[in-house]
Amino acid sequence: MHSTRRRFRSASAIVLASILSGSAQAVSLTPLGVLEGDVYSDAAAISPDGSTILGTSRSPTGGARIFIEDRVNGMRAVPGVWPDEGDVAVGMSDDGSIVAGNSGVSAFIWHEAHGPRALVLVDGQVTLDGDPGNAPYIPLLNATGLSSDGSTVVGRSENGAFVWDAENGIRDLGGLPTGRFPYPTGVSADGSIVVGVDRIDGGDGAFIWDSANGMRPLGSLPGGDGTGWATAVSDSGSHVVGVSASAFGVEAFLWDAVNGMQGLGDLPGGVGLGDFFLSTATDVSADGKVVVGIGFADDGYKTFVWDAEHGMRDLEVMLRTMGVDLSGWRLNLDPNYSEFPKISADGRTIVAIGEYNGERASYRVVIPEPASAALLVLGLSWLGATAGWRSAAARRAREETLTASGFRSEPHPPHSSSPCPDGSRNLRTRAVAPPSVASSAPSARSIVGPCAPRVGSRSA
């Protein structure tokens, strides 16, 4: 028996050594770089496999430049049409060859073959113009998204929300019933589905749009008042994430046509809030199985990762239990800023912003395939088994090890909102309490999505 146990432990050690030696990808956190002279950066888009990141690099004086970072070429600047006005990234194609952004008050598209071209509105039609001098300040165009095939731009003009592609030109998205400020926040890979928010009577309404059906409301979670935001859509257009009023407060949601709107809960904790939720889903993988966003925990606003098996998990807690060195890092978020967590289409790369040694800093997290992570946890639990490994106590210890790994978490159920037509980048303060605590709910800042900048605003 002892010989069998020794052979078992030896085999486990070999398996674990193989995993730790690099035969399986390790979970990692690395800082996102900045362009020379800048102080921090934030991500706007990630390629499907997480290898390429588009973002905006920020200077100490408030300036902004667009960058692309990939594993081969590192970080490089992407010029806009009005460099002196400040360039802000909006979206990119899957291969990184096409970028959409806003340069001052002009939306533009950059292509690696011909550089930046302004989106110019002439006689009611949007065209691409390579001469920055032809980009008019009136009417104003503000891009808010680019399809991952690079063909379709969504955004706002002084005339309303639009979707544009070279074949169909500019199309008005219309609005929700009683809506008066539609604002697109996401577009599917082929440009056929657009999601966003419209200012409606009583608050804000999440919408989904396609050319056949026009703009339609997504509604809200049970117990909600019909208000909410849609913040992102999956590449296929089948899954939408955002935030909604609910019976629990303001809650992250995942929506699809079959199951409707599903509340995702909130992180455990939330000082003084009890069962009052403050969570927002900000991005979703291509298959709709992994969602990232912002939740409220004991120590403030945190990046979360959600899937159906594990529920909502604090990313920082996950990484620590997986053995990732977070020395100097604090993965809390400042609700006064709108740089929200992003996830790659394959669900394996997350980019978010936190603090490093007390300064704002963005980071990239790469999570291995589930089989690799499971093997790592399994190897650790087996290797730690003692001579009494068959006992009930040992079995319980192994189960606790698996639970503590971050692969088990109790779902802790889910933020209504308000875009900012006044041009403010700050998130609006609004607490929506469940009916049972409406009279006593504390005031809380609602982190529900980037506020819609005033059309023509020089910052996004």
Secondary structure, 3 states (H helix, E strand, C coil): CHHHHHHHHHHHHHHHHHHHHHHCCCCEEEECCCCCCCCEEEEEEECCCCCEEEEEEECCCCCEEEEEEECCCEEEEECCCCHHHCEEEEEECCCCCEEEEEECCEEEEEECCCEEEEEEEECCEEEEECCHHHCCCCCCEEEEEECCCCCEEEEEECCEEEEEECCCEEEECCCCCCCCCCEEEEECCCCCCEEEEEEECCEEEEEEEECCCEEEECCCCCCCCCCEEEEEECCCCCCEEEEEEECCEEEEEEEECCCEEEECCCCCCCCCCCCCEECEEEEECCCCCCEEEEEEECCEEEEEEEECCCEEEEHHHHHHHCCCCCCCEECECCCCCCCCCEECCCCCEEEEEEEECCEEEEEEEECCCHHHHHHHHHHHHHHCCCCCCCCHHHHHHHHHHHHHHHHCCCCCCCCCCCCCCCCCCCCCECCCCCHHHCCCCCCCECCCCCCCCCCCCCCC
